[in-house]
Amino acid sequence: QVQVVESGGGEVQPGGSLRLSCTASGSGSSGAVMGWFRQAPGKQRHVVATITSDKKRIYSDSVAGRFTISRDNAKNTVTLQMNDLKSEDTAVYYCSVNGQWGQGTQVTVSS
């Protein structure tokens, strides 16, 4: 089974930047599609960005051009660099690897 651990997050002012990291371990973690999702209070969880093992990336329209997803296959890590953050980016961010979820990390964008 895959174990997923996230780090990063926090509070930042609008226009600021944050970086999220995620490490996957266990059987099935290598070569899997890795992704970031987010869930705002009272809303459903939505995909933010995904990346395949050969570095093909897909972004949601709401973050394209502001967020960058990357991965290190040797270390089984995926990161999400978030720039020009907006209040609507406030949510709990979850990393997903091969159907397994991390515990989530809070991102708050507020002035």
CORQUITA-V914543 format. One record per run of one state. SS is the DSSP state (alpha for helix, beta for strand, coil for the rest). FROM is the first residue (numbers start at 1). LEN is the number of residues. If there is no record, write none. Layout:
BEGIN
{{SS,FROM,LEN} {SS,FROM,LEN}}
END
This chain:
BEGIN
{{coil,1,2} {beta,3,6} {coil,9,1} {beta,10,3} {coil,13,5} {beta,18,8} {coil,26,8} {beta,34,6} {coil,40,6} {beta,46,6} {coil,52,5} {beta,57,3} {coil,60,7} {beta,67,6} {coil,73,4} {beta,77,6} {coil,83,4} {alpha,87,3} {coil,90,1} {beta,91,7} {coil,98,2} {beta,100,2} {coil,102,3} {beta,105,5} {coil,110,2}}
END
